[in-house]
Amino acid sequence: MDDLDFTRKFNVVDKKIGTREILSSVYDSLKLKGYNPINQIVGYILSEDPTYITNYNNARALITRIDRDELLQELVISYLEKDG
């Protein structure tokens, strides 16, 4: 069977783990380069301007793989679940 002949299913949990891993990697890269990671990531999320994120460790390319709307939804859900 050809690799293109099958349907691949992705679990929502797998997607969240992937997002968490990407964000953690981007955070670490920003911190290593001396930036304030929270400010830089928030700047990127608000503006969608990838120059907020360093190229170090391929962080800029990684963060652009995350859908911003889905990321914001996950952040709000996570915040509310921890608060409640």
C-alpha positions in Angstrom: 0.0 0.0 0.0 1.3 3.5 -0.9 1.8 6.0 1.9 -0.7 8.3 0.2 -3.5 5.7 0.2 -4.3 5.8 3.9 -6.1 8.2 6.1 -4.1 9.5 9.0 -5.9 10.5 12.3 -4.4 12.9 14.7 -5.5 12.9 18.3 -6.3 16.3 19.9 -4.1 15.4 22.8 -1.2 14.9 20.3 -1.8 18.3 18.9 -1.7 19.9 22.3 1.5 18.2 23.2 3.0 19.3 19.9 1.9 22.9 20.6 3.3 22.7 24.1 6.6 21.3 22.9 6.9 24.0 20.2 6.1 26.8 22.7 8.5 25.4 25.2 11.3 25.2 22.6 10.6 28.8 21.4 10.5 30.0 25.0 13.9 28.4 25.7 15.4 29.8 22.6 14.3 33.3 23.4 15.6 33.0 26.9 18.9 31.7 25.8 19.3 34.7 23.4 18.6 37.1 26.3 15.0 38.1 25.4 12.0 38.2 27.6 10.2 35.2 26.2 6.8 36.1 27.5 6.9 39.6 25.9 8.2 38.2 22.7 5.7 35.4 22.3 2.8 37.8 23.2 4.1 40.3 20.7 4.1 37.5 18.1 0.6 36.3 19.0 -0.9 39.8 18.8 0.8 41.0 15.6 1.6 37.7 13.8 5.0 39.3 13.1 7.5 36.5 13.2 10.4 38.9 13.8 9.4 38.9 17.5 10.8 35.4 17.5 14.5 34.6 17.2 15.8 32.4 14.4 18.0 30.7 17.0 17.3 26.9 17.2 14.8 27.3 14.3 12.4 28.9 16.8 10.8 31.3 14.2 10.0 28.5 11.8 8.6 26.4 14.7 6.2 29.0 16.0 4.8 29.7 12.6 3.6 26.0 12.6 1.1 26.9 15.3 -2.3 28.3 14.4 -2.6 31.5 16.4 -6.4 31.2 16.9 -6.1 27.6 18.2 -3.2 28.7 20.4 -5.3 31.5 22.0 -8.2 29.1 22.5 -5.9 26.6 24.3 -4.4 29.3 26.4 -7.8 30.6 27.6 -9.0 27.1 28.3 -5.9 26.3 30.2 -6.0 29.5 32.2 -9.7 29.0 33.1 -9.2 25.4 34.0 -6.4 26.2 36.4 -8.2 29.2 37.9 -11.5 27.3 38.4 
